[in-house]
């Protein structure tokens, strides 16, 4: 789909369509949001804009706007003031900058999300969209309700009381007022026919004498100060009140307008909540201490486990070293066929044990390296040339199996990364394809760049994967269909690849249409020093 075009609406028959204006110049993020909407059957109709200029050209009304912070022709700060204030705006960005977030929110954005390398924010985005639209609906309903209550004062559930202080007469009191104050019919009639009101209410609201200056009038005749509070009356009832002086007609002396609400249930609920909060605070403090203690215990156990594995690995290296050196020599010089075959089995088993030890040590070292990894350890690497070197080193295996391998990654495609990391990622993906592609099969490498990412894929026509295999292929020691796996494989290679990719803030995916349909592994690694418009993998 071309950038800037209007997507087909994605919705189901029982859900109203949500019209979204998505301002994003990264094709990957555009496609990712579309896939999430399709996968979750979200009722989104998305219009795409790839720049500020294109976004300004749209005259449609939208239910919501999602926009990237940095665009090719500026930042979203230039566009935020132009949005309709009734339309919620969510700003997303790949850079977590507090100043940018504060500025965007001040200019009208309702939310500010940071794009994580795994794009998990796309799973949060539909929830944020739903919450913002729900808030908008609630606010609209609240305003409508407020207008309705004003127009039907006699029917509202709040007690309304109008008192004219000059004549001392009650101008209006609705049924809810009498009910809240527990006045019977006789008292109610007395309130409306006599010039004195209940002493309790009169004292509470301070309608008389020296208290009048507490309600100074502004130039428009409306007071600038109002009185509000709560009072407890008989039967432990709690009444919330609000009083102000307002002229009924322009130029008339102001009368007192009082609103009353029976707040008993709410006050009791608040007391219960406060009591519960105090107990919960005490419980949380105790729980936090226990969590910290358990966390420290787990960290200590994990460190002991890592130390034990590393020590065992190094201890195994010592006796393996002479075996790795001597067994191939003995096998080569042995003339007896049966002994030569026995030595071959011993040699292969020793190599398998050594490979397993090295993979385990590498896996443990990656966990330590993650905390110490720095961009200072990286350097420009030629992806295409490195792939050629690995393929050349694998020619004996390629030739023995009659495989066809093609590298479409041209020399000169540079990426800044730690050399050994990129070499291990490429080498293990290529070796995996060689191992699980049957004789006569084909292996293909291709890659490219897309703005901040360099990507490459290794595809084969091999044995393929089931859906379960695809979801677990990167787990430690996992083997897809062990009955067909190479005995020298121990299920750590792809786990190491994934950890290396994540260590470099990259992404890795695997796709297979099923058994016998081949497999494709795709890796994308950030490279902010190089920008290009080449597409990501299909």
N, C-alpha and C positions, 0 to 999 in steps of 0.2 A: 504494500500500500504506500502510495506517495505521501510525503509529508505535506501537511497543510490541508489535506482533504477531509471531508466530513465522513466519519465512520457510519456504517449502518447501525441502526438502533439495536441494542442488545437488551432484550426484555422478555418477560413471560407474560402470559395473558392476564394473570391476576395481580400484577404489580404495575403501579404507575411509572411511566418513563421519567427518569431523572436526567435532565439536560445539563451536560457538563462541558465547559470550555477548558480544554487541556492545553496549556502553553508550555511546550517542551521541545527543545531542539535536539535531544538525544533520541535517535531512532530506537535504541534498545529499550529505553524507558517507555517510549510510546507503545511499542509492541508488547512490553511486559504488562502494562496496565490493561491493554486490550485482552491479553490472554487470561489475566486474573478475572476480568469481568465475564469473559466467556466461560471460564472454568466454574465459576460460582453462580452462573446464570443471573448476574446482577442486571437490573433494569436500567442500564446506562445508555444514553445516546451522547456520544463524545464527538465534539468538534475539535480538531487539532489545529494549533497554530505553532509555527516553528520559530517565530521571531516576534519582537515587540511590534514591529510595523504591521505584520499580518494580524496580530491580535487586535490592534487598534482599528483595523478595517472591518471588523465584524460588528454588525449592528443588532444581532439577535439578543434576546433576553435569555439568560441561563439560570438554572437553579443553583449552580455552584461553579466556582472557578478553581482549577488546580494549576499552579504555575511554578516553573523552575525559577530559582533566584537569579542564576547567571544565564543570560542568553547571548547569542552572537552579536546583537546590536545594543546591548545594555543590560541593566538589571531590572528586576520587577519593581524596584522602588520607583522607577519612572512611570509605571503604569498603574500602581495601586490607587493613587488618588482619583483616577478616572473611572474606576468601577462603580457600578450602582451600589449604594450603601446597603441595599436590601439583599444583595447577593453575597453569600459567604465566600471567603477566599482562603484557600489553603496553600501556603508556600512550602515547596520542597526543595532541598538543596543537598549537594554532596559534601558541603563544608559546614561543620558545626561552628558557627560564629555567633556569640551572644549578642554583639552589637547589631549585627544584621537582623537577628531575630527580633530584638527590641524595636528597631526602626520599622520593620515590616508590620509588627503588631500595632505600633502607634499609627501607622498609615492606613489601618483598616483591616489587615489580615486577621482571620479568626484563629488560625493555627499555623504552626511552623514545624515541619517534619524534616528529619535528617535522613538522607538516603544511606543505608548501610550497604557494605559490599555484597552481602548475601541477598539484597533486595527484599528483606523481610518487611520493610516498611510498607510494601504493597499489600501485605495481609492486614496491616493496621489501617491502611487508608480507607477501605470501605466502612470500617467501624467509625472512623472520624467523620466521614461523609454523612453517615446515618445520624450521628449525634448532633452535628451542626444543623442539619435539616430539621431534626426534631426540635432543637432549641429555637430555630426560626419559626417553626409552626406553633410552638408553645407561646412565644412572644406575640405572635400575631393573634392567637386565640385569647391571650391575656388582655390585649388592647381591645379586642372586640367585646370581651366580657365586661371590661371596665366601662365601655361606652353603653352597653346594655343596662348595667346596674344604675348608671346615672339617669338613664331615661325612664327607668321603672323603679323609682325610689321606694315606693310603698311595698314592693315585693321583695326587696333585697333582704338577706338574712341578718344584716347588721342593724343595731338600734340606731335610729336617726332622730335627733332632738334639736329643734330650733327654738331659741329663747331670745326675746326682745328685751334688753335690760332697761330701757327708758320707762316702758309701761309695766315691766315685770310680768309679761304675759308669755305663755307658751304658744308659739306659732304653729309648730308641727311636731308630732311624735308618732312614729309608725308602730305597728303591732309588735315587731321584733324588740323595740325598746321596752315595752311593758313586760314582755316575756322574759327578757334578760334580767330585769330588775325585780321580777316576781311580784309585780303589782296586780292586784285583783281589779275587777271591773269598776267597783266604786272608787278606788283610789285613782284609777285611770281617768275617770270622768272628772274627778276633783282637780287633777293636774291640768286638764284642758279648760276648766271653767273658772278657776281661781287664779289670783295673781301671785301666789306663792308656790314654789316647787319644793320637792322633797329636800329637807335640810341636809340629808346625807349627800345628795347629788350637788346641792348648792355649795356645800363646804368643799366637796371634792374638786369641783371645777372652778371654784373661786371666782364667782361671777360678780361679787360686790366690792364696793369701797376701794381700798388701797390697792387691790390686786388688779384693777383695770389697766394701769400703766404697763403691766406685763405683756399687753397686746398692742403695741404701738402700731398705728396705721401708716402705710406708705402713701405715696402720691396718688396711687390708683385706688386708695380706700381699702386695700386689703392688708391685713397685718403681716408683718415680717417674722413674727415669732408665734409659734403654736405651742400648746401644752399637750403632753401625752404621758401615759403611764399606765400602771396597773393598780387595782385596789381589790382587797379581799372583803367580802361582805358575808352576811349570815349564811349558814350551811356550807361554809368553806368555799364559796363560789369566788372565782377570780374573774374580774371584768377588766378588759383592756379598753382604754378610752383615748380619744383624740379630739381636741377642741381648738377652734380658731374663730376669729371675728371676721365676718364677711358681709358686705352690704348686699341686700337682696336686689336692689335696683341702684344704678349709678346715682350718687348724690344722697342716698338715704343713709341714716345712721346704721352702723353695722350691727348685726345680731350675732349671737353665739351659735355656731353650728357644731354639734357634738356627735361623734360616731362611737358606738359602744359595741363590743364583741365579747361574748362569753368565752373566756380563754381558759376555763377551768381544766378541761381535758388536756389542752396543750401544755399548760403549766405543770400539771402532774406528769405528763410525758417528759417534759424537760427535766424535772427533778429526777425521774427514773433514769433518763439518759445520762445525766450528770453523775449519778451514783454509779451507773454501769461503767461510765468512762473512767471514773477514779479507780474502780476495781480492775478495769481492763488495762489501765496505765501501769498499775502495779504488776499485773500478770505479764504485760509486754516487757517490762524491765527485767523480770525474772527470766522470761523466755529469751530475750536478747542475750543475756549472760550465758544461758545454756547453749544457744546457737553458736556464740563465739567460742565456747569451750569445745563443742563438738567439731566446729570447723577447724580449730587448731589441731584437734586430735586427728582428723582426716588428713590435714596437710602433713602432719608428722608421719602418718602411716604411708601416704603416697610417696613422701621423700625416702622413707626406709625401703619401700618397694622399688623405687627407681635405683637407689644405691645398690640394692641386692641384685637387681637385673644387670646393672652395669658391671658389678664385681664378678658375677657369674660369667657374663660375656667375655670379660677380659681373661678370666681364668681358663675359659674354653679355648681362647685364641692361642694360648701358649702350647698345649699339646697338639693343636691342629696345624700349627705352622710347619713342623717337620713332616707331618703326614702329607700335607698339600704339596710339599716340595719333593718328597721321596716317592710317593705312590705312582705319579705319572712316569717317573724315571724307571721304576721297576717294571711297570706295565709295558713300556716301550722296549725294554731289553729282554723281556721274558719270551722264550721260544715255545714253551709248552702251551698248547692251545687252551687246555682246561684251566691252568694256572693264570694264563693271560686274561681269560674271561673273569676269573675270580677277582683278579687285581682291578679289572675295569669296574666291576660292581663296587669294590671298596673305594675306588677313586671317585666314582659318581656320588656315593653316599657321603664321603668326606667333603666333597665340594658342596653338597646340599646342606650339610651341617654348618660349614663355614658361611655359606650364603645366609642361612637362617640367623646365625649369630650376628652377622653384619647388619642385617635388616632390623633385628631387635634393638641393637645398639643405636642404629640410626633413628629409629622411632622414638627411643627415649631421649636422645640428644636433641631431637626437634622440639620436644617439650621444654627443655632448658633453653634452647636457642631462641624460642619465641619471645621470652622476656628480654633477651639481650640483643635481639635483631635491630639493626639500624640501617637507614638508607646510605650511611657512609660505607657500608660493606658492598654496595652495588657498583656495577660498571656497565657501560654499553656492551651488549652482546648481539652477535649476528645470528638471528634465528635460522635463516635459510642455510648458512654455511655449517652451523652446528648440526642440523638435521642431516646434511650430506655426509658429515664425518661419521655420525652414528650409523647411518645406512651402510657406508663403506666398511665399517668394522663388523657389520652383521652379514656381509656378503656370503660367507661360508654357509650360514644357516639358510639364507635366501636361496642360494643355489641348490643346496641339498634337498629342499622341499619344493623346488620348481616354482617359487613364488614370483609374482610381478609386483614391484614396488615403485611408486612414482612420487617424487617430491615436487609439488607445485609452489613451495615457498621459495621465492627468489632470494639469492644472496643479497645482502644489503638491507634487509628488513631488521632494523635495530630495536632493541628494547633494553632499558636499564633495569638490571636485576643482578643478583648474586650468581656468578657463572656456574658454580657447582649445582645451585638449585635448578636453573634452567636445563642443564645437562641431564640431571637425574630425572626431571619430569619428562623430557623428550625420550630419553633412553628407555625408561620403564614403560611408557606408552607404546613405543615402537616394539620393544621386546614382547609386550603383552599381545600385540597384534601378530607378531611372528609365531608366538607359541600357540595361539588359538585359531590360526588360519590354516585350513587344510591344504595339502599339496595342490598346486595349480591355481591357488587363490590370488587375490589382488589386495594390495595395501596402498592407500593414498594419503598424502599429507598436503594440506592447503591452509592458508592463513591470510591475514590482512590486518588493517587498522581501522578503528572507529573512534575518532576524537581522543578520548583519554585511555583507550584500551588497545592492546595488541592481542590478537587472538590467533589460535591455530587449532586444527582438528586432525585427528588420526583415525581414518576409516578403514575397515577391512570387510572382506566377504566371508568371514569365518563362521564359527559355530553359533554366534549370536547369544542372546540372553533372554531369560523369561522376565516377566514383570517383577517377580520377587527378587531375582538376581540383580536387576537394575537398581532396586531400592537398597540393596545391602552390599553392593560390589566394593564399596570403599571402606567397609568395616574391617578391623584388624582380624587377620587369619581367616577371612571368609573366602571360600572357594565355590565358584559357580559349577554345579554338577561335578562333584568330586570324582565320579566314575570316569569322566573324560578329561580330567585335569592332569597335567604333567606331574609326575611324582616329585620332580625337583621344585615344584611351585609350593610355597608355604603360605600364600594368601596375605602377604604384607606389602607387595609392590604397589598396588593401587592405593592402599591406605597411606603409604609414604607420599605418593603423588599428591593426594588430596591435602595432606598436612602441609606439604611444601607450597601448594597453590594458595591455601588459606594464610599461611605465614606471610605471603607476599600480597595479601589483600585481593586475591583474585577469585575467580569462579571456575568450577569444573562441572561438566554435565556429561551424562552417558545416555545414549539412545540406541535401542535395538527394536526391530519389529518382530522379534521372536526367535526361537531356535532355528538355526540354519540361515538366518537373514542378515548376518553380519552385525557389526557393532561400530559405533562412532563415539569417540571421546573428544570433547571440545573444551579448550582452556582459554580463558581471557585474563590477562594480567594488566594492571594499571601502568600507564606510561605517560605521565603528564607532560613530559618534555617533548612529545611528538604528537601532532594533531593531523588528522586526515579524515576524508569523507568516505573511505572505503567501507563497504558494508560488513556487518557482523555475519556469523554463519547463518545459513538459512534454517 
